[in-house]
Amino acid sequence: MLLLQKYKISGHSMEPILKDNDTILVSGLMYLFKKPKINDIVAFVYKDKVLVKRIVRKTNGKYFLAGDNSKDSLDSREFGFVFKNRILGKVIYKL
């Protein structure tokens, strides 16, 4: 887990908060001592790709992640709950 990582948004699933080509900073440090919370926007690994979604539900250490733009989002509605160990960190800043 990297403490701070920069990613470029590709797609429209988190609009209007995050738009295509926005650059974000993700902190892995945020979840070293506390658990991810509902409404956190997180980066996570899915099929060797890094995706960015919002936590909308949590159950038994698993997280249901969804894009803010539900009409254009590959999210937990398709791939199910995500375990905490797949979450890279919390989006802390948009550059």
C-alpha positions in Angstrom: 0.0 0.0 0.0 1.4 3.4 -1.0 0.8 6.3 1.3 0.0 8.8 -1.4 -0.7 8.0 -5.0 -1.8 10.1 -8.0 -4.4 8.8 -10.5 -6.1 10.2 -13.6 -9.9 9.7 -13.8 -11.0 7.9 -17.0 -14.7 7.9 -17.6 -17.9 9.5 -16.3 -19.0 7.2 -13.5 -18.2 9.7 -10.7 -19.6 12.8 -12.3 -20.3 15.5 -11.3 -17.8 15.3 -8.4 -15.0 13.8 -10.5 -14.9 14.2 -14.3 -13.0 12.5 -17.1 -9.3 13.5 -17.1 -9.4 14.9 -13.5 -6.3 14.0 -11.5 -6.8 12.9 -7.9 -4.6 12.1 -4.9 -5.4 8.9 -2.9 -4.1 8.3 0.6 -3.5 4.8 1.8 -2.6 6.2 5.2 -6.3 7.1 5.9 -7.3 3.5 6.5 -4.3 2.2 8.4 -5.9 3.0 11.8 -9.6 3.4 10.9 -12.1 1.7 8.7 -13.6 3.1 5.5 -16.9 4.9 6.1 -20.1 5.3 4.1 -19.8 8.2 1.6 -16.0 7.9 1.4 -14.7 8.0 -2.2 -12.1 5.3 -2.6 -9.7 3.8 -5.1 -9.7 0.0 -5.3 -8.5 -2.8 -7.5 -10.9 -4.6 -9.7 -9.5 -7.0 -12.4 -6.1 -5.5 -12.4 -7.5 -2.0 -12.9 -7.9 0.8 -10.3 -11.4 2.1 -10.1 -12.8 5.0 -8.1 -16.2 4.8 -6.4 -18.2 5.9 -3.4 -18.9 3.6 -0.4 -22.7 3.3 -0.1 -23.1 0.3 2.2 -20.9 -1.9 4.3 -21.5 -5.4 5.7 -19.2 -7.7 7.6 -16.0 -6.1 6.4 -17.2 -5.9 2.8 -18.1 -2.7 0.9 -20.7 -1.9 -1.7 -19.2 0.7 -4.0 -21.2 2.7 -6.5 -20.5 5.5 -9.0 -22.3 8.8 -8.5 -23.4 8.6 -12.1 -25.4 5.4 -11.9 -26.3 5.4 -15.6 -22.6 5.1 -16.6 -20.9 3.1 -13.8 -19.3 -0.3 -13.5 -19.8 -0.9 -9.8 -20.9 -3.3 -7.1 -24.3 -3.6 -8.8 -22.4 -5.7 -11.3 -19.4 -7.2 -9.4 -20.7 -7.3 -5.8 -19.2 -6.3 -2.5 -15.5 -5.5 -2.3 -13.3 -6.6 0.6 -11.3 -4.0 2.5 -7.9 -5.5 1.3 -8.8 -4.4 -2.3 -9.3 -0.8 -1.2 -6.1 1.2 -1.9 -7.1 4.3 -0.1 -9.4 7.4 0.2 -9.6 10.1 -2.4 -8.3 13.1 -0.5 -7.8 15.8 -3.1 -8.7 16.7 -6.7 -5.8 18.6 -8.5 
